[in-house]
């Protein structure tokens, strides 16, 4: 590739990044439903027509942000798991990392939920495909932790296929976080602190995952 061609590619990626940055800031400030392509163009200081050159619609822009969200989640999962040796401890650390991630990046947590509800097959080279690949890499960290736990004896050997267990745990944890964040006042009405709710729920996962003690 010539120097000029390389510069053009770099400029294109830089401009795409600027548009995604503008959309992400609006997302974090206002929520995705309130974001418009006109607002993104204004925030990025670009024409509306130019924004559409890089992103054909709002959904494609959402997937670009989703790729970032999934990549950060994978990094957080990897870092959390890396602080522990036993698989079961890695699993719990990942769960807590997911909860911390949701509180630190609520718009990323929201885009994860939106993407998980979108089940259409996608081209790996598209924004949606890249988002899906990043999500697969995040769940792979959970699968490795479960596999490690089965190998070291800290996770039940009969718990089931690691991928199925990982996805089930992801869904379980995601629901816990959503309830704790959206229904905090309802939990308080029941005399339950959101933090206590999370810890208790993680304790249930622990009890389900650890090897049974012979009677």
C-alpha positions as CSV (number, residue, x, y, z in Angstrom):
1,X,0.0,0.0,0.0
2,X,1.4,3.4,-0.9
3,X,2.0,6.2,1.6
4,X,-1.0,8.2,0.2
5,X,-3.3,5.2,0.4
6,X,-2.2,4.5,4.0
7,X,-2.9,8.1,4.9
8,X,-6.4,7.9,3.4
9,X,-7.1,4.7,5.4
10,X,-5.9,6.4,8.6
11,X,-7.9,9.5,7.9
12,X,-11.0,7.3,7.3
13,X,-10.5,5.4,10.6
14,X,-9.9,8.7,12.5
15,X,-13.1,10.2,11.1
16,X,-15.1,7.1,12.0
17,X,-13.7,7.2,15.5
18,X,-14.6,10.8,15.9
19,X,-18.2,10.1,14.9
20,X,-18.4,7.1,17.2
21,X,-16.9,9.2,20.0
22,X,-19.6,11.9,19.5
23,X,-22.4,9.3,19.4
24,X,-21.0,7.6,22.6
25,X,-20.9,10.9,24.5
26,X,-24.5,11.6,23.5
27,X,-25.5,8.1,24.5
28,X,-23.9,8.4,27.9
29,X,-25.6,11.8,28.5
30,X,-29.1,11.3,27.1
31,X,-29.7,7.6,26.5
32,X,-29.8,5.9,23.1
33,X,-33.4,6.6,22.3
34,X,-32.9,10.3,22.5
35,X,-29.8,10.3,20.2
36,X,-30.3,11.4,16.6
37,X,-28.0,11.4,13.6
38,X,-28.3,15.2,13.4
39,X,-27.1,15.5,17.0
40,X,-24.2,13.2,16.3
41,X,-23.2,15.3,13.3
42,X,-23.4,18.5,15.4
43,X,-21.4,17.0,18.2
44,X,-18.7,15.7,15.8
45,X,-18.8,19.1,14.0
46,X,-19.4,17.4,10.7
47,X,-22.2,17.5,8.1
48,X,-25.1,15.1,8.4
49,X,-24.3,13.8,4.9
50,X,-20.8,13.0,5.9
51,X,-21.9,11.0,9.0
52,X,-24.0,8.9,6.7
53,X,-21.0,8.2,4.5
54,X,-19.4,6.4,7.4
55,X,-22.5,5.0,9.1
56,X,-25.5,4.1,7.0
57,X,-27.9,4.5,9.9
58,X,-28.2,4.8,13.7
59,X,-28.2,1.1,14.2
60,X,-24.8,0.7,12.5
61,X,-23.5,3.4,14.8
62,X,-24.9,1.5,17.8
63,X,-22.9,-1.6,16.8
64,X,-19.7,0.5,16.5
65,X,-20.3,1.6,20.1
66,X,-21.2,-2.0,21.0
67,X,-17.9,-3.2,19.8
68,X,-16.2,-0.8,22.1
69,X,-18.4,-1.9,25.0
70,X,-17.7,-5.6,24.4
71,X,-14.0,-5.0,24.1
72,X,-13.9,-3.2,27.4
73,X,-15.9,-5.9,29.0
74,X,-13.5,-8.6,27.7
75,X,-10.6,-6.6,29.2
76,X,-12.3,-6.3,32.5
77,X,-13.2,-10.0,32.6
78,X,-9.6,-11.0,31.7
79,X,-8.1,-8.7,34.3
80,X,-10.5,-10.0,37.0
81,X,-9.9,-13.7,36.2
82,X,-6.2,-13.1,36.1
83,X,-6.1,-12.2,39.8
84,X,-7.1,-15.7,40.8
85,X,-5.8,-19.2,40.4
86,X,-8.9,-21.3,41.1
87,X,-11.6,-21.4,38.5
88,X,-14.5,-20.8,40.9
89,X,-12.7,-17.7,42.2
90,X,-12.2,-16.5,38.6
91,X,-15.9,-17.0,37.9
92,X,-16.9,-14.9,41.0
93,X,-14.4,-12.2,40.1
94,X,-15.8,-12.0,36.6
95,X,-19.3,-11.6,38.0
96,X,-18.3,-8.8,40.3
97,X,-16.3,-7.2,37.4
98,X,-19.5,-7.2,35.3
99,X,-21.4,-5.5,38.1
100,X,-18.7,-2.8,38.5
101,X,-18.6,-2.4,34.7
102,X,-22.4,-1.8,34.6
103,X,-22.1,0.9,37.3
104,X,-19.1,2.6,35.7
105,X,-20.3,2.4,32.1
106,X,-24.2,2.3,32.3
107,X,-24.4,3.1,28.6
108,X,-22.1,0.2,27.7
109,X,-24.2,-2.1,29.9
110,X,-27.3,-0.8,28.0
111,X,-25.7,-1.5,24.6
112,X,-24.8,-5.0,25.7
113,X,-28.5,-5.6,26.5
114,X,-29.6,-4.2,23.2
115,X,-27.1,-6.3,21.3
116,X,-28.0,-9.5,23.1
117,X,-31.6,-8.9,22.0
118,X,-30.5,-8.6,18.4
119,X,-30.1,-12.2,17.1
120,X,-29.8,-11.7,13.3
121,X,-26.8,-13.4,11.6
122,X,-24.2,-10.8,10.6
123,X,-21.2,-10.4,8.3
124,X,-18.0,-10.7,10.4
125,X,-16.6,-7.7,8.5
126,X,-19.6,-5.4,9.4
127,X,-20.0,-3.3,12.6
128,X,-22.5,-5.8,13.8
129,X,-20.2,-8.7,13.1
130,X,-17.3,-7.0,14.8
131,X,-19.5,-6.4,17.9
132,X,-20.5,-10.0,17.9
133,X,-16.9,-11.2,17.7
134,X,-16.0,-8.9,20.6
135,X,-18.9,-10.4,22.6
136,X,-17.8,-13.9,21.8
137,X,-14.3,-13.1,23.1
138,X,-15.8,-11.8,26.3
139,X,-17.9,-15.0,26.9
140,X,-14.8,-17.0,26.1
141,X,-13.1,-15.6,29.2
142,X,-16.0,-17.0,31.3
143,X,-15.8,-20.3,29.5
144,X,-12.1,-20.6,30.3
145,X,-12.7,-19.8,34.0
146,X,-15.3,-22.5,34.2
147,X,-13.1,-25.0,32.4
148,X,-10.2,-24.2,34.7
149,X,-12.5,-24.7,37.7
150,X,-13.6,-28.1,36.4
151,X,-10.0,-29.1,35.9
152,X,-8.8,-27.9,39.3
153,X,-11.8,-29.4,41.1
154,X,-13.3,-26.1,42.4
155,X,-16.3,-26.4,40.0
156,X,-18.5,-29.4,39.7
157,X,-17.4,-31.8,37.0
158,X,-21.0,-32.6,36.2
159,X,-22.2,-29.0,36.0
160,X,-22.6,-29.2,32.2
161,X,-21.0,-28.0,29.0
162,X,-18.8,-24.9,29.9
163,X,-20.3,-22.7,27.1
164,X,-23.9,-23.5,28.2
165,X,-22.9,-22.8,31.8
166,X,-21.1,-19.5,30.9
167,X,-24.1,-18.2,28.9
168,X,-26.5,-19.2,31.7
169,X,-24.3,-17.4,34.3
170,X,-24.0,-14.4,32.0
171,X,-27.8,-14.2,31.7
172,X,-28.2,-14.7,35.5
173,X,-25.7,-12.0,36.3
174,X,-27.1,-9.6,33.7
175,X,-30.6,-10.0,35.2
176,X,-29.3,-9.4,38.8
177,X,-27.5,-6.2,37.7
178,X,-30.6,-4.9,35.8
179,X,-32.8,-5.5,38.8
180,X,-30.4,-3.9,41.2
181,X,-30.0,-0.9,39.0
182,X,-33.5,-0.4,37.9
183,X,-35.4,-1.5,40.9
184,X,-33.3,-0.3,43.8
185,X,-36.2,1.5,45.4
186,X,-38.4,-1.6,45.2
187,X,-35.6,-3.7,46.8
188,X,-35.3,-1.1,49.5
189,X,-39.0,-1.3,50.1
190,X,-38.5,-5.0,50.7
191,X,-35.7,-4.2,53.1
192,X,-33.0,-5.4,50.7
193,X,-29.9,-3.4,49.9
194,X,-28.9,-3.8,46.2
195,X,-25.3,-4.7,47.2
196,X,-26.6,-7.4,49.6
197,X,-28.9,-8.7,46.8
198,X,-25.9,-9.0,44.4
199,X,-23.8,-10.8,47.0
200,X,-26.5,-13.2,47.9
201,X,-27.2,-14.0,44.3
202,X,-23.5,-14.6,43.6
203,X,-23.6,-16.9,46.7
204,X,-26.3,-19.0,45.0
205,X,-24.1,-19.4,41.9
206,X,-21.3,-20.5,44.1
207,X,-23.5,-23.1,45.8
208,X,-24.7,-24.4,42.4
209,X,-21.1,-24.6,41.0
210,X,-19.0,-26.1,43.8
211,X,-18.6,-29.9,44.0
212,X,-21.1,-31.6,46.2
213,X,-20.0,-32.9,49.5
214,X,-20.8,-36.6,50.0
215,X,-23.6,-37.2,52.6
